[in-house]
Amino acid sequence: MKIRVSDYTTNEIIKIMREYVDRTQFEFADDCNLNRRSIQNYEYGTVNYTFETLVKIAKFYHFEITIESTSKTEQMINKY
């Protein structure tokens, strides 16, 4: 699976990851040693998760997080 995170909200991303591994919110939370209520809050968008939480989930389920520069970003970097 490959997604562009810029096409989704943060709450959609965590839900997409959970659904891809075919886990309920409770199973997903338990697998990653997270609070069950937190996963619900992340998916509903009432609470934002940290990058640390995203990395923890990615490592557990063997997702790869890649940060790729766009031409606009390169132009901004080269401007300075």
C-alpha positions, 0 to 999 in steps of 0.5 A: 500500500502506498498513499500520499499523506497530503491527500488525506487528513491526519485522522483518515491516515491512521484509519487507513493504516488500521483498516489495511491491517484489518484490525479493530480500533481495540485490536490496533490499540492493543497491538501497539500498546496504545490507549484504546480510547486514543485510537478512537479520538485519533480517527474521529479527529478530536485529538491529534497523534504525535509523530512518535505515535505514528512511527510506533504504529509504522514500526509495529505493522512494518509500514515505511514512512518516507518524506519526499521533497517536491519541486516547490519544497526544493525551490524554497530550500534553494532560495535561502 
